[in-house]
Amino acid sequence: MDYKMIFQLLGGLGLFVYGMKLMGDGLQKAAGEKLKRMLEILTSNRFFAVLVGAGVTAIIQSSSATTVMTVGFVNAGLMNLFQAAGVIMGANIGTTMTAQLIAFKLTDIAPFILAIGAVLVMFCKKKKTRDIGEIVLGFGILFVGMTMMESSMRPLSELDSFKNLILVLGKHPLMGVLVGLGMTATVQSSSATIGILMALAANSSITLGVALPILFGDNIGTCATALLASIGTTKNAKRAALIHLIFNVTGTIMFMLAFKPVLKIVPMFGGDIQRQIANAHTLFNLTNVFIQVWFIGVLVKIVNKLVPGEDEKSTALVLEYLDVRLLETPSIAVGQVIKEVSRMGKLASENLSNAMGAFLNSDENLMNSVSEHEVTINYLEREITGYMVSLSNTPLSEHQSEIITSLYHVVNDIERIGDHADNLGELAKLKMDSKLTFSEKAISDVTHMFETVKYCVDNAIVALENSDLESAHKAMEVEENIDDMEKQFKSDHITRLNNLECTPAGGSVYLELLTNLERVGDHSNNIAQMVVNSK
C-alpha cells in the first residue's frame, strides 16, 4: 500500500467527519429551541424517551454526542437511569440516518451542493440563512470526503494482502466484530467507520458477509466515548454509560447468533451493497431497541449491581445543572445555564431575607448563614461565568448568543444582590455589637421597603427562570416605588434625627440600610429588563 493511498484515505475521512460535524452544528443551531423542548418534555415513558433520543441524534448527527450528553444529564441529577436508557436506545436509531444518507450516492453532485453551501455561508447576511448554509456545506463536504475515500480504496481490491485479510474475516466473523470495535473506538465515530465500510463496498472490495460483523463491532466501539465521558462522574452517570455498552454488546451477540438468517434477510430489502450495509445498520438498531426496550428495568437492575452503592453526599460547592458534557449540545446547555443562574438568584434572594431577619431580630445564626451563602454565590458567579465562556465558543444560534451575552450581565447583577445582602449582614452585626436601637416608625418603614424589594427580586428571578414577561413587568413597576421609598424614608429619618428621636450612630446605619435595599431593586430591575429585551 503506497503512501498516496493512505494520505488520500485519511484526507477523505477527515473531510467526511468534518462535514458530518458541520452539518450537525448547522442543524443544531437551526433547531435551537426545538431541540431544547424535545428534552424538556421527556417523561418516564420508555417509548417517548426512545423517540426523543432518536430525534436529538438525527439533529446533531452523533449518537456519541447524545450519549455523552445523557451521561451529563444523569451526572447533574436531571435524568434518571430509566429515562437515560430510553434516550440511549433512541440515539442508536438516530445515528442510522447518516448511513442512509450516504447510500443515496450523491457523490456526483457533491461539488455542486458544496458550492451552494459556500455561497450561503460566505455571502448571506442573515445568520439563520448562514446556519442553513452550514448544513448544506457540511452535507457537500461529507460526500466529497466519501468520494475521496472511495477513490483511495480502489487499488485495495488488487492487493494480495488485502484479499487474504478479507478471506480471513470471511471465515472468522468474530474477528470482524473486533476490527469494527477497534476502528470505532479509535476514531470515536461509528458513522465514520461505517463510511469507510461503504467506501470499500462501492469498489466491490468487501462482501456483505465480511461487512456485517465489522458493522456490529462498530456499535460496540461507539460506547468508548460515553465510557470515557463517565470517568470522574457520579455512580449513576457511570451506570448510564454501562447501559449503553450492555445494550450494544447484547445486540451484537443476538445478531451474531442469527448471522446466517440476517445475511439472507438484508438483501431482501433490495439495493446495491452500500444500501444493504445502511439497511443492515438500521435493521440492527431497530430490532435491538424493539427487543430490549421492554427490559429497561432489568438493564437498570444489572448496572446497579455492577456499580453498587450510592455517592457520598459532598459538602463541597457544586453546580447543580451544569456539566461540561452538555457543551456537546449547546442549545441544551443554554437552557441549563438559565436554570443555574436562576438557582443563584434564588440563593441571593434567600440571603437577602436572612440578612434582613438578622437585622430586625438580632439573630446571630441568620447572620452566620449570610456569610456562608455569600461564599456559595461568589463560587457560582465564577463557575457560571467560566462555563458561559466555554459555551460562547460552541456553535450557537444568533438568539442563543444574545441570551448568553445578556446572562453575563444577569450573573453580575445577582452577584451584586448577594454583596448587598452581605452588607446588610454586616449592618446587622454592627447593630448587635453597638446595641443600636431604632424607632418603631423607622423599623416599620424599612420592613415595608424590604418586603417591596423582596417582591421585586423574586419576580425578576421568576421572570428569568420561566421567560415570564408578566413577572418581569411586575418587578419593573415595583422598582419605581422603591426609588420613591428610599427618598421619602431618608427624608423622614433626617427629620427624626433633627427631633432627637434617633441617635446619630443608628442614623448612619439606617441610611446605609436604605441605600443597599434600593440598589438591590436596581439590580432586580436590570434582570427583569433583560427578560423583556430578549423576547
RODO-2510 file (C-alpha; in nm, 4 decimals, decimal comma):
residues 535
     n   res          X          Y          Z
     1     m     0,0000     0,0000     0,0000
     2     d     0,1608     0,3309    -0,1077
     3     y     0,1571     0,6494     0,0961
     4     k    -0,0613     0,8341    -0,1543
     5     m    -0,3431     0,5878    -0,0882
     6     i    -0,3093     0,6295     0,2912
     7     f    -0,2970     1,0104     0,2685
     8     q    -0,5996     1,0185     0,0395
     9     l    -0,7929     0,7875     0,2730
    10     l    -0,7059     0,9985     0,5806
    11     g    -0,7906     1,3206     0,3945
    12     g    -1,1234     1,1776     0,2789
    13     l    -1,2015     1,0520     0,6307
    14     g    -1,1129     1,3950     0,7739
    15     l    -1,3460     1,5697     0,5290
    16     f    -1,6197     1,3126     0,5969
    17     v    -1,6044     1,3620     0,9754
    18     y    -1,5731     1,7418     0,9427
    19     g    -1,8679     1,7547     0,7025
    20     m    -2,0758     1,5472     0,9435
    21     k    -1,9849     1,7808     1,2329
    22     l    -2,0556     2,0942     1,0276
    23     m    -2,3926     1,9556     0,9193
    24     g    -2,4751     1,8596     1,2807
    25     d    -2,3726     2,2026     1,4137
    26     g    -2,5840     2,3761     1,1494
    27     l    -2,8849     2,1554     1,2220
    28     q    -2,8424     2,2161     1,5930
    29     k    -2,8337     2,5944     1,5503
    30     a    -3,1346     2,5844     1,3166
    31     a    -3,3273     2,3543     1,5532
    32     g    -3,2241     2,5511     1,8638
    33     e    -3,5255     2,5808     2,0907
    34     k    -3,6966     2,2748     1,9357
    35     l    -3,4058     2,0568     2,0499
    36     k    -3,4275     2,2052     2,3994
    37     r    -3,8029     2,1448     2,4149
    38     m    -3,7640     1,7843     2,2989
    39     l    -3,5612     1,7028     2,6081
    40     e    -3,7639     1,9216     2,8439
    41     i    -4,0863     1,7293     2,7737
    42     l    -3,9130     1,3962     2,8320
    43     t    -4,1149     1,1757     3,0627
    44     s    -4,0567     0,8362     3,2213
    45     n    -4,2444     0,6776     2,9280
    46     r    -3,9832     0,4489     2,7709
    47     f    -4,1170     0,4792     2,4153
    48     f    -4,1250     0,8580     2,4272
    49     a    -3,7672     0,8608     2,5606
    50     v    -3,6619     0,6414     2,2638
    51     l    -3,8250     0,8861     2,0198
    52     v    -3,6528     1,1815     2,1872
    53     g    -3,3134     1,0053     2,1691
    54     a    -3,3659     0,9247     1,8003
    55     g    -3,4818     1,2790     1,7218
    56     v    -3,1953     1,4526     1,9026
    57     t    -2,9362     1,2245     1,7361
    58     a    -3,0880     1,2804     1,3917
    59     i    -3,0422     1,6549     1,4531
    60     i    -2,6914     1,6553     1,5996
    61     q    -2,5710     1,3690     1,3749
    62     s    -2,3848     1,1840     1,6505
    63     s    -2,5075     0,9090     1,8805
    64     s    -2,1863     0,9523     2,0821
    65     a    -2,2703     1,3188     2,1469
    66     t    -2,6262     1,2290     2,2533
    67     t    -2,4997     0,9553     2,4861
    68     v    -2,2316     1,1817     2,6364
    69     m    -2,4974     1,4493     2,6874
    70     t    -2,7227     1,1908     2,8548
    71     v    -2,4363     1,0919     3,0880
    72     g    -2,4050     1,4641     3,1677
    73     f    -2,7764     1,4918     3,2476
    74     v    -2,7614     1,1887     3,4754
    75     n    -2,4472     1,3274     3,6404
    76     a    -2,6289     1,6561     3,7059
    77     g    -2,9234     1,4648     3,8525
    78     l    -3,1618     1,5887     3,5817
    79     m    -3,2444     1,2483     3,4350
    80     n    -3,2917     0,9098     3,5998
    81     l    -3,1480     0,5840     3,4650
    82     f    -3,4856     0,4686     3,3303
    83     q    -3,5149     0,7819     3,1138
    84     a    -3,1459     0,7685     3,0179
    85     a    -3,1782     0,4082     2,8934
    86     g    -3,4614     0,5088     2,6587
    87     v    -3,2699     0,8084     2,5217
    88     i    -2,9558     0,5961     2,4662
    89     m    -3,1576     0,3330     2,2785
    90     g    -3,3154     0,6035     2,0640
    91     a    -2,9727     0,7513     1,9900
    92     n    -2,8752     0,4225     1,8250
    93     i    -3,1717     0,4545     1,5874
    94     g    -3,0984     0,8218     1,5117
    95     t    -2,7388     0,7510     1,4108
    96     t    -2,8543     0,5215     1,1258
    97     m    -2,9651     0,8361     0,9369
    98     t    -2,6038     0,9104     0,8326
    99     a    -2,5541     0,5687     0,6693
   100     q    -2,8895     0,6008     0,4891
   101     l    -2,7866     0,9436     0,3561
   102     i    -2,4528     0,8107     0,2280
   103     a    -2,6311     0,5256     0,0472
   104     f    -2,8153     0,7778    -0,1742
   105     k    -2,4875     0,8138    -0,3720
   106     l    -2,4922     1,1891    -0,4169
   107     t    -2,1164     1,1919    -0,4779
   108     d    -2,1589     1,3163    -0,8386
   109     i    -2,3461     1,6312    -0,7352
   110     a    -2,1497     1,6791    -0,4088
   111     p    -1,9299     1,9620    -0,5522
   112     f    -2,2451     2,1490    -0,6599
   113     i    -2,4018     2,1025    -0,3103
   114     l    -2,0733     2,2250    -0,1596
   115     a    -2,0768     2,5339    -0,3870
   116     i    -2,4341     2,6246    -0,2809
   117     g    -2,3383     2,5863     0,0859
   118     a    -2,0263     2,8021     0,0404
   119     v    -2,2305     3,0796    -0,1256
   120     l    -2,4897     3,0763     0,1569
   121     v    -2,2199     3,0854     0,4292
   122     m    -1,9971     3,3496     0,2672
   123     f    -2,2404     3,5913     0,1054
   124     c    -2,5630     3,5828     0,3091
   125     k    -2,6011     3,8408     0,5850
   126     k    -2,8807     3,6726     0,7805
   127     k    -2,7425     3,4364     1,0452
   128     k    -3,0378     3,1988     1,0003
   129     t    -2,9542     3,1639     0,6299
   130     r    -2,5860     3,1107     0,7124
   131     d    -2,6898     2,8327     0,9554
   132     i    -2,8788     2,6629     0,6710
   133     g    -2,5703     2,7202     0,4534
   134     e    -2,3617     2,5340     0,7129
   135     i    -2,5972     2,2335     0,6871
   136     v    -2,5711     2,2322     0,3055
   137     l    -2,1925     2,2900     0,3146
   138     g    -2,1437     2,0092     0,5669
   139     f    -2,3594     1,7810     0,3504
   140     g    -2,1440     1,8593     0,0471
   141     i    -1,8124     1,8158     0,2321
   142     l    -1,9360     1,4807     0,3708
   143     f    -1,9917     1,3468     0,0171
   144     v    -1,6671     1,4943    -0,1186
   145     g    -1,4891     1,3094     0,1647
   146     m    -1,6801     0,9942     0,0706
   147     t    -1,5662     1,0309    -0,2922
   148     m    -1,2034     1,0654    -0,1791
   149     m    -1,2296     0,7547     0,0405
   150     e    -1,3848     0,5518    -0,2415
   151     s    -1,1129     0,6692    -0,4811
   152     s    -0,8317     0,5911    -0,2330
   153     m    -0,9601     0,2388    -0,1725
   154     r    -0,9999     0,1405    -0,5373
   155     p    -0,6483    -0,0123    -0,5623
   156     l    -0,7053    -0,2155    -0,2421
   157     s    -0,9035    -0,4862    -0,4183
   158     e    -0,5952    -0,5686    -0,6296
   159     l    -0,3628    -0,6173    -0,3298
   160     d    -0,2968    -0,9820    -0,2327
   161     s    -0,2543    -0,8920     0,1376
   162     f    -0,5965    -0,7228     0,1418
   163     k    -0,7580    -1,0166    -0,0383
   164     n    -0,6112    -1,2525     0,2221
   165     l    -0,7423    -1,0322     0,5055
   166     i    -1,0929    -1,0381     0,3560
   167     l    -1,0748    -1,4182     0,3264
   168     v    -0,9743    -1,4468     0,6950
   169     l    -1,2528    -1,2104     0,8055
   170     g    -1,4998    -1,4061     0,5911
   171     k    -1,4064    -1,7299     0,7670
   172     h    -1,3901    -1,5772     1,1168
   173     p    -1,6763    -1,3284     1,1651
   174     l    -1,5775    -1,2688     1,5311
   175     m    -1,2542    -1,1144     1,4067
   176     g    -1,4673    -0,8754     1,2014
   177     v    -1,6509    -0,7694     1,5189
   178     l    -1,3157    -0,6951     1,6856
   179     v    -1,1968    -0,4968     1,3800
   180     g    -1,5157    -0,2835     1,3864
   181     l    -1,4873    -0,2344     1,7617
   182     g    -1,1216    -0,1257     1,7359
   183     m    -1,1790     0,1099     1,4411
   184     t    -1,4720     0,2915     1,6049
   185     a    -1,3090     0,3110     1,9484
   186     t    -1,0072     0,4733     1,7765
   187     v    -1,1864     0,7343     1,5612
   188     q    -1,4692     0,7846     1,8177
   189     s    -1,7399     0,7762     1,5494
   190     s    -1,9409     0,4776     1,4264
   191     s    -2,0632     0,6860     1,1296
   192     a    -1,7021     0,7390     1,0190
   193     t    -1,6183     0,3667     1,0245
   194     i    -1,9460     0,2806     0,8500
   195     g    -1,8464     0,5413     0,5887
   196     i    -1,5164     0,3551     0,5362
   197     l    -1,7076     0,0252     0,5056
   198     m    -1,9398     0,1745     0,2447
   199     a    -1,6445     0,3224     0,0542
   200     l    -1,4872    -0,0266     0,0387
   201     a    -1,8203    -0,1756    -0,0693
   202     a    -1,8500     0,0805    -0,3515
   203     n    -1,5366    -0,0734    -0,5096
   204     s    -1,6637    -0,4306    -0,4516
   205     s    -1,3645    -0,4793    -0,2200
   206     i    -1,5730    -0,6485     0,0503
   207     t    -1,8805    -0,8686     0,0622
   208     l    -2,1857    -0,8246     0,2835
   209     g    -2,0752    -1,1296     0,4861
   210     v    -1,7498    -0,9510     0,5770
   211     a    -1,9119    -0,6073     0,6271
   212     l    -2,1835    -0,7140     0,8731
   213     p    -1,9621    -0,8353     1,1632
   214     i    -1,7493    -0,5173     1,1298
   215     l    -2,0742    -0,3172     1,1360
   216     f    -2,1890    -0,4943     1,4547
   217     g    -1,8494    -0,4306     1,6141
   218     d    -1,8842    -0,0592     1,5275
   219     n    -2,1866    -0,0408     1,7548
   220     i    -1,9819    -0,1675     2,0500
   221     g    -1,6869     0,0601     1,9679
   222     t    -1,9063     0,3702     1,9810
   223     c    -1,9600     0,3040     2,3548
   224     a    -1,5967     0,4038     2,4211
   225     t    -1,6859     0,7754     2,4017
   226     a    -1,9542     0,7525     2,6721
   227     l    -1,7371     0,5289     2,8922
   228     l    -1,4538     0,7849     2,8742
   229     a    -1,7024     1,0652     2,9463
   230     s    -1,8223     0,8834     3,2607
   231     i    -1,4765     0,8955     3,4230
   232     g    -1,4948     1,1144     3,7329
   233     t    -1,8755     1,1308     3,7326
   234     t    -2,1373     1,0100     3,9796
   235     k    -2,2185     0,6413     4,0082
   236     n    -2,5468     0,6954     3,8260
   237     a    -2,3648     0,8550     3,5305
   238     k    -2,1284     0,5550     3,5173
   239     r    -2,4353     0,3290     3,5176
   240     a    -2,5803     0,5210     3,2198
   241     a    -2,2588     0,4638     3,0207
   242     l    -2,2694     0,0939     3,1143
   243     i    -2,6317     0,0673     2,9913
   244     h    -2,5058     0,1871     2,6522
   245     l    -2,2327    -0,0789     2,6488
   246     i    -2,4587    -0,3659     2,7645
   247     f    -2,7276    -0,2650     2,5138
   248     n    -2,4891    -0,2789     2,2159
   249     v    -2,2990    -0,5893     2,3306
   250     t    -2,6302    -0,7745     2,3786
   251     g    -2,7479    -0,6665     2,0328
   252     t    -2,4229    -0,7795     1,8721
   253     i    -2,4435    -1,1196     2,0425
   254     m    -2,8047    -1,1640     1,9224
   255     f    -2,7191    -1,0727     1,5637
   256     m    -2,4044    -1,2850     1,5555
   257     l    -2,6059    -1,5851     1,6786
   258     a    -2,8567    -1,5201     1,3980
   259     f    -2,5825    -1,4265     1,1481
   260     k    -2,6861    -1,6582     0,8616
   261     p    -3,0571    -1,5613     0,8657
   262     v    -2,9594    -1,1902     0,8838
   263     l    -2,7287    -1,2399     0,5847
   264     k    -3,0284    -1,3695     0,3873
   265     i    -3,2817    -1,1120     0,5133
   266     v    -3,0817    -0,7927     0,4409
   267     p    -3,0625    -0,8381     0,0563
   268     m    -3,4413    -0,8860     0,0500
   269     f    -3,4840    -0,5102     0,1047
   270     g    -3,3103    -0,4534    -0,2309
   271     g    -3,0465    -0,2031    -0,3328
   272     d    -2,6730    -0,2334    -0,4013
   273     i    -2,4242    -0,3392    -0,1325
   274     q    -2,3893     0,0156     0,0031
   275     r    -2,7650     0,0393     0,0558
   276     q    -2,7616    -0,3116     0,2086
   277     i    -2,4975    -0,2037     0,4636
   278     a    -2,7091     0,1041     0,5508
   279     n    -3,0214    -0,1132     0,5807
   280     a    -2,8371    -0,3689     0,7963
   281     h    -2,7287    -0,0856     1,0295
   282     t    -3,0898     0,0359     1,0581
   283     l    -3,2236    -0,3215     1,0998
   284     f    -2,9675    -0,3931     1,3746
   285     n    -3,0601    -0,0869     1,5796
   286     l    -3,4375    -0,1012     1,5265
   287     t    -3,4506    -0,4721     1,6196
   288     n    -3,2169    -0,4201     1,9135
   289     v    -3,4345    -0,1389     2,0531
   290     f    -3,7604    -0,3259     1,9858
   291     i    -3,6368    -0,6291     2,1844
   292     q    -3,4530    -0,4527     2,4672
   293     v    -3,6897    -0,1602     2,5329
   294     w    -3,9143    -0,3984     2,7303
   295     f    -3,6223    -0,4857     2,9582
   296     i    -3,5098    -0,1355     3,0603
   297     g    -3,5974    -0,2160     3,4219
   298     v    -3,3772    -0,5271     3,4055
   299     l    -3,0916    -0,3243     3,2497
   300     v    -3,1155    -0,0710     3,5334
   301     k    -3,1022    -0,3534     3,7925
   302     i    -2,7955    -0,5057     3,6219
   303     v    -2,5972    -0,1785     3,6194
   304     n    -2,6982    -0,1127     3,9809
   305     k    -2,5402    -0,4493     4,0670
   306     l    -2,2290    -0,3776     3,8599
   307     v    -2,1867    -0,0305     4,0153
   308     p    -2,3222    -0,0765     4,3705
   309     g    -2,3792     0,1830     4,6404
   310     e    -2,4640     0,5493     4,6398
   311     d    -2,2437     0,8560     4,6033
   312     e    -2,1351     1,0177     4,9262
   313     k    -2,3070     1,3486     4,9840
   314     s    -2,0455     1,6102     4,9080
   315     t    -2,0193     1,9165     5,1263
   316     a    -1,8156     2,0868     4,8543
   317     l    -1,9572     2,3691     4,6429
   318     v    -2,1139     2,2241     4,3288
   319     l    -2,3000     2,3250     4,0149
   320     e    -2,6392     2,1540     4,0091
   321     y    -2,7407     2,1993     3,6465
   322     l    -2,4169     2,2448     3,4516
   323     d    -2,1887     1,9731     3,3238
   324     v    -1,9105     2,0093     3,0650
   325     r    -2,0578     1,7119     2,8755
   326     l    -2,3643     1,9222     2,7961
   327     l    -2,1450     2,1526     2,5830
   328     e    -2,1806     1,8810     2,3158
   329     t    -2,5342     2,0160     2,2643
   330     p    -2,5155     2,3965     2,3061
   331     s    -2,8916     2,4568     2,2737
   332     i    -2,9473     2,2291     2,5771
   333     a    -2,6563     2,3870     2,7657
   334     v    -2,8093     2,7365     2,7244
   335     g    -3,1267     2,6176     2,8996
   336     q    -2,9180     2,4637     3,1772
   337     v    -2,7262     2,7902     3,2268
   338     i    -3,0580     2,9716     3,2775
   339     k    -3,1532     2,7129     3,5433
   340     e    -2,8193     2,7506     3,7242
   341     v    -2,8372     3,1323     3,7118
   342     s    -3,1957     3,1148     3,8452
   343     r    -3,0712     2,8924     4,1281
   344     m    -2,8051     3,1526     4,2056
   345     g    -3,0772     3,4208     4,2032
   346     k    -3,2948     3,2265     4,4480
   347     l    -2,9950     3,1836     4,6764
   348     a    -2,9267     3,5593     4,6667
   349     s    -3,2944     3,6288     4,7426
   350     e    -3,2842     3,3870     5,0366
   351     n    -2,9677     3,5553     5,1625
   352     l    -3,1423     3,8918     5,1457
   353     s    -3,4191     3,7560     5,3706
   354     n    -3,1648     3,6073     5,6129
   355     a    -2,9722     3,9348     5,6327
   356     m    -3,2868     4,1356     5,6973
   357     g    -3,4060     3,8806     5,9533
   358     a    -3,0685     3,9080     6,1279
   359     f    -3,1025     4,2883     6,1365
   360     l    -3,4616     4,3075     6,2556
   361     n    -3,4383     4,0234     6,5101
   362     s    -3,0709     4,0476     6,6119
   363     d    -3,0363     3,6815     6,5133
   364     e    -2,6724     3,5667     6,5174
   365     n    -2,7460     3,2316     6,3453
   366     l    -2,9050     3,4078     6,0488
   367     m    -2,6094     3,6447     6,0355
   368     n    -2,3658     3,3495     6,0101
   369     s    -2,5722     3,1875     5,7347
   370     v    -2,5440     3,5106     5,5322
   371     s    -2,1630     3,4742     5,5211
   372     e    -2,1916     3,1063     5,4201
   373     h    -2,4407     3,1819     5,1422
   374     e    -2,2194     3,4650     5,0142
   375     v    -1,9321     3,2183     4,9629
   376     t    -2,1642     2,9942     4,7548
   377     i    -2,2943     3,2899     4,5495
   378     n    -1,9386     3,4027     4,4689
   379     y    -1,8473     3,0454     4,3719
   380     l    -2,1492     3,0218     4,1394
   381     e    -2,0634     3,3571     3,9824
   382     r    -1,7108     3,2372     3,8951
   383     e    -1,8145     2,8906     3,7730
   384     i    -2,1180     3,0011     3,5685
   385     t    -1,9150     3,2770     3,4014
   386     g    -1,6404     3,0273     3,3135
   387     y    -1,8983     2,7843     3,1742
   388     m    -2,0559     3,0586     2,9621
   389     v    -1,7138     3,1473     2,8176
   390     s    -1,6771     2,7824     2,7056
   391     l    -2,0353     2,7816     2,5747
   392     s    -1,9731     3,1007     2,3739
   393     n    -1,7081     2,9110     2,1764
   394     t    -1,9566     2,6448     2,0620
   395     p    -2,1925     2,6734     1,7610
   396     l    -2,4826     2,8855     1,8903
   397     s    -2,7705     3,0428     1,7019
   398     e    -2,7901     3,4231     1,6975
   399     h    -3,0698     3,4225     1,9572
   400     q    -2,8757     3,1871     2,1861
   401     s    -2,5630     3,4054     2,1583
   402     e    -2,7707     3,7076     2,2618
   403     i    -2,9088     3,5151     2,5625
   404     i    -2,5577     3,4200     2,6807
   405     t    -2,4361     3,7805     2,6383
   406     s    -2,7326     3,9017     2,8480
   407     l    -2,6730     3,6339     3,1114
   408     y    -2,3206     3,7665     3,1747
   409     h    -2,4867     4,0862     3,2983
   410     v    -2,7546     3,8957     3,4916
   411     v    -2,4923     3,6900     3,6783
   412     n    -2,3157     4,0137     3,7697
   413     d    -2,6436     4,1680     3,8902
   414     i    -2,7228     3,8647     4,1074
   415     e    -2,3700     3,8666     4,2497
   416     r    -2,4184     4,2354     4,3409
   417     i    -2,7524     4,1499     4,5107
   418     g    -2,5551     3,8927     4,7110
   419     d    -2,2994     4,1598     4,8005
   420     h    -2,5735     4,3953     4,9223
   421     a    -2,7225     4,1116     5,1313
   422     d    -2,3745     4,0630     5,2794
   423     n    -2,3603     4,4378     5,3514
   424     l    -2,6939     4,4107     5,5345
   425     g    -2,5449     4,1224     5,7370
   426     e    -2,2544     4,3492     5,8338
   427     l    -2,5004     4,6223     5,9361
   428     a    -2,6887     4,3649     6,1469
   429     k    -2,3600     4,2755     6,3211
   430     l    -2,2847     4,6449     6,3819
   431     k    -2,6344     4,6939     6,5242
   432     m    -2,5866     4,3988     6,7652
   433     d    -2,2301     4,4857     6,8653
   434     s    -2,3129     4,8532     6,9274
   435     k    -2,6560     4,7752     7,0772
   436     l    -2,8204     5,0286     6,8450
   437     t    -3,1932     5,0964     6,8725
   438     f    -3,4405     5,2383     6,6215
   439     s    -3,7829     5,3983     6,6498
   440     e    -4,0933     5,1933     6,5694
   441     k    -4,1583     5,4134     6,2634
   442     a    -3,8040     5,3520     6,1325
   443     i    -3,8430     4,9734     6,1729
   444     s    -4,1908     4,9824     6,0156
   445     d    -4,0646     5,1816     5,7137
   446     v    -3,7589     4,9643     5,6496
   447     t    -3,9666     4,6444     5,6868
   448     h    -4,2134     4,7740     5,4289
   449     m    -3,9294     4,8693     5,1923
   450     f    -3,7623     4,5280     5,2355
   451     e    -4,0899     4,3436     5,1562
   452     t    -4,1263     4,5520     4,8390
   453     v    -3,7630     4,4858     4,7390
   454     k    -3,8055     4,1111     4,8057
   455     y    -4,1187     4,1095     4,5872
   456     c    -3,9165     4,2816     4,3130
   457     v    -3,6250     4,0336     4,3373
   458     d    -3,8492     3,7259     4,3404
   459     n    -4,0489     3,8419     4,0381
   460     a    -3,7280     3,9142     3,8470
   461     i    -3,5973     3,5622     3,9195
   462     v    -3,9308     3,4003     3,8216
   463     a    -3,9228     3,6054     3,5001
   464     l    -3,5705     3,4809     3,4274
   465     e    -3,6446     3,1178     3,5077
   466     n    -3,9680     3,0924     3,3069
   467     s    -3,9222     3,3733     3,0480
   468     d    -4,2290     3,5243     3,2167
   469     l    -4,2987     3,8748     3,0838
   470     e    -4,5778     3,9383     3,3356
   471     s    -4,3425     3,8822     3,6306
   472     a    -4,0757     4,0953     3,4609
   473     h    -4,3173     4,3879     3,4274
   474     k    -4,4246     4,3492     3,7930
   475     a    -4,0605     4,3782     3,9029
   476     m    -4,0018     4,6845     3,6833
   477     e    -4,3162     4,8625     3,8090
   478     v    -4,2318     4,7985     4,1761
   479     e    -3,8726     4,9238     4,1302
   480     e    -4,0038     5,2766     4,0689
   481     n    -4,1839     5,2623     4,4080
   482     i    -3,8589     5,1511     4,5754
   483     d    -3,6763     5,4628     4,4499
   484     d    -3,9558     5,6844     4,5892
   485     m    -3,9482     5,4959     4,9216
   486     e    -3,5744     5,5482     4,9620
   487     k    -3,6067     5,9251     4,9130
   488     q    -3,9091     5,9515     5,1429
   489     f    -3,7723     5,7293     5,4218
   490     k    -3,4341     5,9060     5,4183
   491     s    -3,6095     6,2416     5,4445
   492     d    -3,8302     6,1146     5,7312
   493     h    -3,5269     5,9747     5,9120
   494     i    -3,3345     6,3021     5,8881
   495     t    -3,6401     6,4736     6,0381
   496     r    -3,6354     6,2226     6,3265
   497     l    -3,2640     6,2875     6,3783
   498     n    -3,3291     6,6606     6,3955
   499     n    -3,6049     6,5976     6,6507
   500     l    -3,3635     6,3789     6,8527
   501     e    -3,5909     6,0757     6,8044
   502     c    -3,2967     5,8652     6,6757
   503     t    -2,9251     5,8550     6,7605
   504     p    -2,6632     5,9713     6,5044
   505     a    -2,4832     5,6314     6,5224
   506     g    -2,8060     5,4482     6,4464
   507     g    -2,8914     5,7069     6,1800
   508     s    -2,5892     5,6306     5,9602
   509     v    -2,6614     5,2554     5,9810
   510     y    -3,0254     5,3148     5,8897
   511     l    -2,9396     5,5302     5,5881
   512     e    -2,6878     5,2690     5,4697
   513     l    -2,9599     5,0058     5,5029
   514     l    -3,1979     5,2027     5,2799
   515     t    -2,9243     5,2587     5,0197
   516     n    -2,8437     4,8863     4,9983
   517     l    -3,2103     4,7932     4,9608
   518     e    -3,2561     5,0499     4,6826
   519     r    -2,9520     4,9141     4,4976
   520     v    -3,0979     4,5606     4,5188
   521     g    -3,4103     4,6989     4,3479
   522     d    -3,1913     4,8460     4,0688
   523     h    -3,0212     4,5133     4,0034
   524     s    -3,3558     4,3295     4,0055
   525     n    -3,4862     4,5804     3,7507
   526     n    -3,1841     4,5064     3,5268
   527     i    -3,2659     4,1330     3,5342
   528     a    -3,6333     4,1958     3,4513
   529     q    -3,5302     4,4332     3,1705
   530     m    -3,3103     4,1610     3,0200
   531     v    -3,6046     3,9176     3,0100
   532     v    -3,8222     4,1768     2,8338
   533     n    -3,5481     4,2660     2,5822
   534     s    -3,4736     3,9005     2,4996
   535     k    -3,8291     3,8378     2,3793
***
